[in-house]
Amino acid sequence: MSKVTAILVAAGSSQRMGFDKLAALIDCKSVLSRTLDAFLACDAVSEVLIVCPPERFALLDETTFTKPVRSVGGGSARHLSVANGLAAVSPDAELIAIHDAARPLVSQADILATIAAAKENGAASLARRVTETLKRSDESDFTTTSVPRENLWFMETPQIFQADLIRAAYAHILESDIKVTDETSAIEAYGEKVKLVPSTSPNPKITTPADLVAIHSGK
């Protein structure tokens, strides 16, 4: 079995939320705790790194950790936080899974399916097909045309890669000063492709208070 290290990206400022979204409670547990629990419960994951400030890590109950969990300081942008996480990964990790800590509902089945796809293809990401009608607008927000939705996807996480590949891709974007908002973009900038794995259950990213309301309403 390949050794899998998970990196939870939890260094954001929650500006659009107005408060620390990772401290918000879902069923009496913080968002960060629920996200961590998903990876602690996954037998395929050997260790978890959480990229976050110390006060966020303090949200967690270390007595509940069932495998090694370490904290790493974040950077001024997401890709720099991920770079910090990659630098702290154990050298013997074969696959590295990078996940938005603000996605607390990710399922075990989807984590395992993405791991399997990464083992087979070298790089894989959980994603959701676009099913809604897409429109392009003018500068005044009036519709101008439809956008074909075939082969379009909403990107999700985890995004999982062979360790050497994601390290090389990040070295490339840092050296080239390329700013990316997800790891698939880093792989593409490096000239490689990522296998998309259709998500089978809701995996929303909490960004605004309405997202929290929707999660509570669905439970």
N, C-alpha and C positions, 0 to 999 in steps of 0.2 A: 504493500500500500504506500502511495506517495505521501510524504510529509507535507501537510498543508498548514500554512500560517495565515491567519486572518488579520487584516488591518481594518479597524473601525475608524473612520474619519469623523472626528467629533470636535474639531477645533474652530468651527464657524462662530460668528458673533451673534447669530439669530436676530439680525437687524430687522428683517421683514416681519418677525414674530412679535417684537416688542418686549419679549422676556426670553429667558433661557428655555428653548423648546425641549432640550434634552433632559431638563429637570421636570418637565410636565409629567403628570401622573396618568397612567392608564391602568385601571384595575389595581390601584394602590402601589404601582411600581413606576419608577421613572422610565421615560422613553429609552434612555441610555441603558438602563438595566434590562429592559425587555429585549433590546437589540443584542446585547451581550449574551443573554440567556439562549438566544437562537443558535449562536455559534458554540457556546459551551455544551449545548445538547447534541451537537453534530459530532458523531464519533470520528468522522474523517478529518476533523480539524485538530491539530496538535497543540497549538498555542494561539493566543490572541494578543495583538498589540492595539492599544487605544490611543490615538493621536488626539490629545486634549490638554487643556490647562489643568493644574492640580485640583482646583475647586470642582471641576467636572468629575474627575476620577473619584473624588470624595463622595460622590453620589452613590457609589457602589459599595456593596457589602462584601468585603474581601473574604469573609468566612464562607461565602457560598461558591467560591471559585472551585471548579472541579478539574481545572487544568491550568497551566501557566498563563497568567494575564499580566501584561506589563503596560505602563503608560509611557508615552513619548510626547515631547512638546511639539506644538504645531508651528506652522509658518504663517506668513502674511497673506497667502493665497492658498486655495485648495491644493494645487499641484505641488506647492512647496511643503505643505503638510504631509502629502503622500510621500514625497521624497524623504522626509524625515523618518516616516514609518519604514520605508524600504531600507534605509540605512541601518535600522535597528533589528531587522529580521535575522533570525538565526541563519548562519551560513549553510546549514544542512537542509533548509527548506527547499522542497522541489516545486511546489505550487504556492502562489501567493494570491489570496482572495482579498479584494479591496471592496469595502461596503460602506455606504452612507449610514452613519449611526442614527440618522433621522428616518430610517426605514425599519421600524420595529416589528412589522408584521411579516417579514420574509419567512417563508415556510421551509421546513426541513427538506421536503421533496425538491424544491427549487434550488436550494443550496447544493444538494447532492447531484442534481442533474447538471448544474453548471460546472461542478468539479469534474464530473465524468466527461463533459464536452471539452474542458480545458486539457484533460489528460490526453484525449484523442487528437485535438487540433492545436494545442499549444496556447490558445487564447480563446476565451469564451466570456460572454456577458449575458446575464438575464435581461430580457427586454419584452416589450408588449407591442403587438402589432397595432398600427393606427387603424381604427374602425370608424371614427367619426368623419363627417364631411369636412374637408379643409378648404378654406377660402383665402385668397389674397386680397388685400384692401389697398385703397389709395391712401394718401397722407391724411385725409379727413375721415378715415375709418368707414368709407363706403366700399362695398364689395366690387371687385373688378373681374375676378375669374375664380374658377375652382382649381384646386391642386390635386392631381391624381394621387391617391393614397396607396396604390400598389407598391409593395416593397418598402414602405415607410414604417418605422418603429419608434416607440418611445423607449429611451434607454433607461434601464434600471441597474441595480446592483444586487448581488455581488458581481464584480467583474474579476475573472480569475485567469492567471497566466503562469506559464512556466517561469520560474524565478529568474533565470538568466535573460529571458526575453524582456520581461517588464523592467528589469534593471537597466538593460541596454537601451530600451526605448526612453526611459527617464533620463539617462545620461545624455541621450541625443537631444531631447527637448530642452533640458537645462543648458546645455552647451549652445544650442541654437536660439535660446531665449524665446521658445514657443510656449505660450500659455494655453493650457488645456483645461476643460471643465470635467473631463472624465478620462479614465485610463484607456478606453477604446480609442479615443482621439490621439493619445500618445503613441499607441501601437500603429495607427494609420500613418501618423507623421513619420514613423520609423520605416514605413514601407511594407508593413505586414497587415494581415486581415484578422478579424475576430469573428468567431462563430456565434451567432445569436441563438439564445435558448428561450423559447416562449415561456413566459411565466404562467403558472397554472392557478395562482390565487392572488388576491389583492396584495400589492407591495408598494403602497403610496409613500412618497417622501413628504414628511411634515415640514411645511414651509410657512404657512399662515395659520392664524387661529382657526379658520374654517376647516383646515385639514384635521385638526384635533377633534373638532365637533363632528366631522364626518366619521372618524374612527369610533368615537363614543356612540354615535347613532347606529353604527353597524354592528355593535356588539350586543 
